[in-house]
Amino acid sequence: MGKYKIIDDVAIADVAFEIYGKNVNGLFENAALAIFEQSADIRTIEGKKRESIALESDSLDTLLFDFLSELLYLKDAKQLLGKKSAVSITQSNKKYSLKAEIAGDTIDQRKHTLKSDIKAVTYHMFKVEKTKEGWAAFVVVDI
């Protein structure tokens, strides 16, 4: 099982990912990696800039959707190209809490090799599920 796989046979303005993780934290980290690697060549990103994310939700599906949307917000509002993430998810009283640290750089077109400009995460075919190997998600983004 890899970290994620790009699915090519969706609409022309979309990119889809099958994402995998041995646990929920790994699933969310690999989902972030899919977004980061679709946005830029992460080998050109040093990862010196840090951003923190804290979110809560009643479901893992919504938490993943909100987390990925927050990554896109950081790219658009703070010009952050992510390289890696460290995610910690806890559950109490039927609420999921996420804390994440994102390492990246401020976008510099002279330094970074940019790829797709992801506009939004969509609910089209969106799912998160427990599998025999761990966890899996299917995410479609609009580019």
N, C-alpha and C positions, 0 to 999 in steps of 0.2 A: 504494500500500500504506500503510495506516494503522499505528498502533502496536498496537492491539488492537481486538477486536470482541466484544461480549457476545452470547452465544447464549441465546435465551429458551426453546427447546423441550427443556429437560431437566427432571428431577424438580422438584417444587414447592419442596423445601428446598435446592436447589442452584442455583448460578450457574456458567455455563461461559464461558470466554474463548478466542477464537482470538487468539493473540499473534504479533506479527511483529517482526523486527529485521533490519537490514542485515548485522549480524554477531552473534556470540554475546553480546557485552557488551550490545548494544542490545536483544536479545531478553530478557535477564534484567532490564534496566532497565525495559522496557515491561511485563514481567510484574509487576514490583513496582508500577508505576504503576496497572495494572489493579486490584491488591489495594488500593492506597491510595485510588483513586477510588471503589471499591465500598464502602469503609469510611466515607468522609467526603467532604465537599465540600472539596477541597484548597485552594480559594481562601480558606478560613477558617484555614488552617494557615500559620504564619510560617516554620517550618523552622529554628528556633534551636537545637533540641536535636539532638545528633549521637550516633549509635551506629555501631559497627563490627561487621562480620560477617566471619569467616574460616571457610571450609569446604573439605573435600576429598572427592572421590568418584572412583570408577572410570568413571562414565558421566555424560554431560551431563543425561540424564533425571533421574537420582537427584540430581544437583547442583541442578537447578532445583527439584525437589520439596523438597529440604532447605532451599534458600534461601527459598522461599515459606513453608514451615513456620516458619522462624526469624523471618520478618517477623511472622507471627501470634503467635509466642511473645513478641516484643518488645511487641506491642500488649497482650497479656493480662498479662504479668508486669511490664512496665515502663510500661504505659499510654502507649506511643508511637504516635501517629498519624503515619504517614509522609507526606511530601510529594514527595520525590524521592530518587533513589539514583544513585550512581556505582559501577559494577561493573567489575571487572577479572578476567578469567579467563585462566589460563595452563595449559598442558599440558606435562607432562614424565613420562617413564617410564610412559605409559598412565594417569596420574593427572591429574585436573583439579583445579585450585586456584582458589578464588574469594576475592577480597577486595572488600568492599563498604562504602561509607559511606552511611548513611541520615540524611537530614535530616527532622526532624519536630518535633512538639510533644507535651508531656504532655497527655493528654485533659482538656479543660475543657468541660463541657456548656454552659456559659454563652457560650463563645466559638466552639466548633466545631459545625458542622452535621454530625451523625452520620447515617450511612446504615445499611448492613447490618453486623451483627456476624458476621463470618466465623469459623466454628468450626474448620475444618480444610481442608487440601488433600486431595483424594482421588486414588486411582489410577484411578478410573473414566474410561476413554477418554483417559488421560493420554499425551501423546507430545510428543517434540521431534524435528524433522527439518530437514534442509538442503533448501532450495528453490532455484529458479532466481533468485529475487529476494534470497535471503539465508537467513534461518532462520524457522521457524514452530513454534509449540507450541499444544497444546490442553490446557486445564486446567479441571477442575471443582472448585469449592469448596462446602463444606457451610455453609449459613447457618442 
